[in-house]
Amino acid sequence: MPFRIATFLLASLLGGACAAAILGWHFAWLGAWLGAVVWLLLDAWRARRLLEVLRVDAAGLPSRGPGVWGELAERIRKLLRARELQTRQAEERLQEFLAAIQASPNGVVLLDEQGRIEWCNQTAAGQFGIDAERDLLQHLANLVRDPAFVAYLASWNYSRDVVIDAPSQARGHRSHSARLSVQVHPYAGNRRMLLTRDITSLEQAEAMRRDFVANVSHEIRTPLTVLAGFVETLQNLPLDAQERSRYLTLMGQQSHRMETLVNDLLTLSRLEGSAAPPPHRWTRIRALMAQCEDEGRGLSSRLSAQGHRLSFSMEADSEIAGAPTELQSAMSNLVSNAIRYTPGGGEIAVTWRLLPDGRGEFAVQDSGPGIAAEHIPRLTERFYRIDRSRSRETGGTGLGLAIVKHIAQRHGGELRIVSTVGKGSRFALVFPVTRLRQASAVSAVA
């Protein structure tokens, strides 16, 4: 009896434990399901928020995938494509920007914090004599050794520019040293951008301006000094009528010389500042040649008792388009120069002909002393003279060939000079076909 009771109690206790265990497992599964549902709801909420952001950033882009995750994937894909497109467009704009800098007439060099070359355009590479690819990440101060440039680059005081000579390896076959203006601009911390500019032509123009002012002052001062001396003589010394007449004649010559100089300067100024000559105003070459002949024979008789053997010939009677006064001035200058510098009794031949390519040539050939080769490139410079004393004696101002060159350029032509010492010189004006026509055809039309 006691054994049965004990057995019953033991069975009751085991059954209750099993029931409790089973009930615990049910609650555990229920908690797990509830947690999963909560996690899914939270994930869906976060996905919805992300989708709303993507919808704002990718507004107007339709969804192609099923459900939330499909739409998310589609919108992310479209956003990535849009970012790729923006990146490609930015790269294209960068290349366009670099191409624009590459085409700039000024040099551009970008340096990093240590002064090494990050990028430079071909203009700067040519000016500094460096290689735009090989010398990347090289210290610019090691490649350009000009002391003024090295000191300027290291000073970090870039309120002004520095002018240096171009490195010898960058000068090529230039006959003169090139001059560079370098300005540094810091950016992005300690990075620096160098802007370079070739100012060789500017310095040459400034030198020409200084020489021009000095030459004008010298040319005018000489006759003014002579005039002042004659005036003082006439005022202070008792002179007879013959001496007074001689002094007045010399004063008249000096005043005429100054007047000629001023007129030539005004002619040059007018040529440089006026509009191009008209392309449809025609003048017969025969008329221009006739006036040159009259002026040349008169000048020859005044300068030399023996005179000169002058000849004027035309192979074709043509008409030329342009300003008649300018053309007459250029042709007369060449004829008068030949007469002034050819000794008496010498031969001067003035010709007009049509070249095989249709261009027209007005040429003046003389038998004078000739010109050395080193002087020929500078003959058209203002006030440049080979023999200053002889030029002044014959009444030259040193501006004639400069005027001729300007007139030729304004009419699309060129001035050609060929000379041999002891054998004479040949000056020729060559005009383009577009400014010529046959006089006979014009007469027929008229």
Disulfide bonds with the S-S distance in Angstrom:
none
